[in-house]
């Protein structure tokens, strides 16, 4: 059974990406498919458990694809789904706003 979504679209968006790590995971996956270790290395300060939990939540919500290769040792790659890619304009706006804010503060 699907969970009922809030009436407010901003609340829906925040529920999906309102976590610091999720936005940064999306940022990293916008440059292409990544392995778990690559994501962990680029996300300074994230623990393995937190990264795993965030990736699982993002996969469950349809933002991230997880592909497991039948190799020894196993290889797992993460990429954005079409829905995940649709968040690019939001992150682009965050970049513009963040740069503007930084300039005003300096």
VEXNUDO-426603 format. One record per residue (C-alpha): residue number from 0; y, z, x. Coordinates in nm, 3 decimals. Layout:
BEGIN
  seq        y        z        x
  NUM        Y        Z        X
...
This chain:
BEGIN
  seq        y        z        x
    0    0.000    0.000    0.000
    1    0.342   -0.096    0.135
    2    0.607    0.169    0.180
    3    0.908    0.122   -0.045
    4    1.220    0.027    0.149
    5    1.554    0.201    0.100
    6    1.812    0.029   -0.121
    7    2.069    0.021    0.159
    8    2.019   -0.270    0.403
    9    2.185   -0.076    0.687
   10    1.934    0.204    0.634
   11    1.649   -0.047    0.647
   12    1.777   -0.188    0.977
   13    1.834    0.157    1.126
   14    1.484    0.259    1.022
   15    1.341   -0.034    1.216
   16    1.558   -0.032    1.530
   17    1.765    0.286    1.507
   18    1.589    0.436    1.805
   19    1.737    0.398    2.153
   20    1.412    0.273    2.299
   21    1.337    0.016    2.028
   22    1.667   -0.162    2.083
   23    1.604   -0.167    2.458
   24    1.248   -0.295    2.409
   25    1.386   -0.578    2.196
   26    1.650   -0.646    2.462
   27    1.378   -0.683    2.725
   28    1.153   -0.899    2.506
   29    1.441   -1.136    2.430
   30    1.394   -1.267    2.785
   31    1.026   -1.342    2.720
   32    0.677   -1.196    2.697
   33    0.623   -0.876    2.895
   34    0.329   -0.662    2.998
   35    0.330   -0.288    2.931
   36    0.403   -0.203    3.294
   37    0.699   -0.441    3.306
   38    0.849   -0.279    2.998
   39    0.792    0.071    3.131
   40    0.955   -0.018    3.462
   41    1.265   -0.169    3.300
   42    1.313    0.122    3.056
   43    1.437    0.390    3.291
   44    1.327    0.734    3.174
   45    1.080    0.638    2.902
   46    0.740    0.803    2.909
   47    0.417    0.611    2.864
   48    0.349    0.795    2.537
   49    0.693    0.718    2.391
   50    0.668    0.351    2.492
   51    0.320    0.324    2.340
   52    0.434    0.487    2.014
   53    0.742    0.266    1.987
   54    0.543   -0.052    2.053
   55    0.285    0.049    1.790
   56    0.559    0.117    1.533
   57    0.730   -0.212    1.614
   58    0.400   -0.399    1.584
   59    0.329   -0.232    1.249
   60    0.673   -0.327    1.119
   61    0.629   -0.689    1.227
   62    0.884   -0.699    1.510
   63    0.642   -0.728    1.804
   64    0.321   -0.919    1.873
   65    0.055   -0.756    2.088
   66   -0.193   -0.986    2.260
   67   -0.499   -0.842    2.436
   68   -0.684   -1.058    2.687
   69   -1.058   -1.006    2.736
   70   -1.035   -0.945    3.109
   71   -1.129   -0.669    3.348
   72   -0.902   -0.482    3.377
   73   -0.768   -0.557    3.029
   74   -0.433   -0.731    3.011
   75   -0.196   -0.672    2.718
   76    0.122   -0.867    2.658
   77    0.403   -0.804    2.413
   78    0.639   -1.057    2.260
   79    0.881   -1.072    1.971
   80    0.774   -1.210    1.636
   81    1.001   -1.442    1.441
   82    1.134   -1.132    1.265
   83    1.195   -0.966    1.601
   84    1.383   -1.274    1.724
   85    1.601   -1.261    1.412
   86    1.756   -0.942    1.558
   87    1.908   -1.137    1.850
   88    2.250   -1.181    1.684
   89    2.269   -0.805    1.629
   90    2.196   -0.735    1.996
   91    2.439   -1.009    2.101
   92    2.709   -0.836    1.897
   93    2.620   -0.505    2.060
   94    2.667   -0.665    2.404
   95    3.012   -0.797    2.309
   96    3.117   -0.464    2.160
   97    2.980   -0.264    2.455
   98    3.162   -0.483    2.706
   99    3.486   -0.451    2.512
  100    3.450   -0.075    2.491
  101    3.378   -0.047    2.862
  102    3.688   -0.252    2.945
  103    3.906   -0.029    2.727
  104    3.769    0.282    2.895
  105    3.837    0.153    3.249
